[in-house]
């Protein structure tokens, strides 16, 4: 069975890579909120992208950040790439 990225795994990566804005509850409903609304700038999302690549052993192209604008879109995008790589 192929590995999949879950929203909970992404939450952990978000906390590890860039911490958490104390005004944002990462355990709440964050899936559809843009990373910028959650306090994560493009550099923080790039760091999350690097962690995903290392953890899952896949390449994410530079333009993948355009697809990875919310936690939900990131999970969907990464899982699609994992399916393609399987």
N, C-alpha and C positions, 0 to 999 in steps of 0.2 A: 504494500500500500504506500502510495506516495505521501511524502510529508506535506503538510499544509500549514500556512501561517494563520494563526487565529488572532482575533482582536485582543485577547488577553496577552498573547506573546508580544504583540505590537505595543501594548501599554507598557510592558516591562522594558522594551527597547527604548521607548520614548523617555521613560524615567532615567534609564541608564545613560543615554546619550546626551540629554540636555536638561535633565531634571524636570520638575513640574512647577508651573506657575501656581503659586498658592491660591490664586483666585479661580483656578480651574480644577474641577473634580474629575481626574482622569478615570475614576471608577464609575462615573455617571455615563449618560448617553452622549458619547463623543463621536460616534461613527460617522455621522454626516456633517460634522463641523469642520470647516477648513483648518488646516494646521496653524495658519496665522492667527485664527481666533482662539486657538488653544495655547498661544504663546510660543510657537515654534516657527522660526524664520527658515529661509531656504537652506542656510548652512546646517541647521539642526536636522532638517529633513534629509539632507545629503549624508549626514552622519548616520542617520537611521538606515538609509539605503545601503551604506557600506556594511553595517552590521548584518542586515538581511543577506547581502551577498556572501559574507563570510559564514554565517550560520547555516544557510541553505545551499551553499555551493553553486549559486547561479550568477550569471552576469545580468545586470540591469543596465541597459543603455543610458547614456547621459540624458537623453530626452524623456526618460521614464519619470522624472520629477514632474513633468507636465501632466502625467496620468495619476500621480500620487499626491493628490491635493487634500484628501481627507483620510482619516483612518480606514473607513470602509473601502474607498477606492484603492488604497494601498494594499489592503488584504486581497481584494479581488484581482488587482493587477499582478501581485506576486504569485498568487495561486494559479493564475492563468499561465504565467511564465514557468512555474513548476510543472504544470501539466504538459506544456510544450517540451520541456526538457526530459520528461520521463520516457 
